[in-house]
Amino acid sequence: MKSFAQVLEEIEDKEVSLLLGNGFSQAWDYSIFNYKNLLTSANFGSRDQAIKSIFHKLGTYDFEAVMQTMISSIYVSQSFNDYPTFVKGIQLDAEKLKSTLVTTIADTHPSVPSSITNEQYKLARIFLRSFNNIFTLNYDLLMYWARNMNELEPDNFTTDDGFRGYRTWTGEEADQNVFFLHGGLHLYDEGGVIKKHAYTEYGETIIDQVKANLDKNNFPIFVAEPNYHKKLDKILHNPYLNYCYTQLGKISDSLVIYGHSMDETDTHIFEKVDRSGVTDVYVSIYGDANSRDNRRTKANALSCFSSCTVHFYQAESTPIWNEL
């Protein structure tokens, strides 16, 4: 496999975009940004033991996989037309699962940007600077924090997330090159106007504001549906998400994917890339390239991108948060 340094050599002087998966945040602290930690920290209220037992019986920590199983159970039950109360119970559990995921991510997330050192931010910014457009599937704030640390190296590295006065998203009026494809903790809808949280003059952190909104049942813009059909449907019905998704389809030349397992639940993302002007896709592989999981990742990547040449590179050769 290629090293990240070799990837940089190959994409030099090209239009290059970046797509981040959860591996970007896990590279900073795996103990926080993984489904096992989220499930351990989650509280499903009166249904806590029952819902957690479903995870254990299915042998997974994956919230999306359990939600998909619940949806499938609803479809099967509805075919008998005899269990409306049973179906309603599963629907309520699926919604509880989704809302608890958002709440738990907010509760376990680092509360302040200073949780990350300046040296780590500098390395992350050097990494991000290599790309013309930055797309992320992550809900957390790590990339958001890193891109805004403008007093740190590298100098003259700036990005545009499309938000302007009163932290309001302006859409096509801005020269946007940062896109949260599945939403994020800091993004919310205020009466049809897309806005973002930011650190306030009164010392309120973004996480403080997110939790305050959650207490009022105001959830962030957040795509946590169980399959790519439902994810795409939610994206298409939100102006911010739909715009980001449309821009993904307009990229060209090269796309570097870091920290994604190429799971089929994000097929809508890969199909959009495959229909874009991208000719070369670089997919990170973490650990043993011949492990079962990585063989699956490589096979999924090759099947997803029929119109692009697919390359693989070693994730560990990428200096994102720490020196190699």
Secondary structure, DSSP 8 states (H G I E B T S, - for coil): -B-HHHHHHHHTTS-EEEEE-THHHHTT-TTTSSHHHHHHH---GGGHHHHHHHHHHHT---HHHHHHHHHHHHHHHHTTT--HHHHHHHHHHHHHHHHHHHHHHHHHS-SSGGGS-HHHHHHHHHHHTT-SEEEE---SSHHHHHHT-TTSSSTT-----SB-GGGBB-GGGS---EEETTB-TTEEEETTEEEE----TT---HHHHHHHHHHTT---SB---SSHHHHHHHHHTSHHHHHHHHHHTT-EEEEEEES----GGGHHHHHHHHTTEEEEEEEEE-S-TTSHHHHHHHHHHHHH-SSSEEEEEEGGG--SSS--
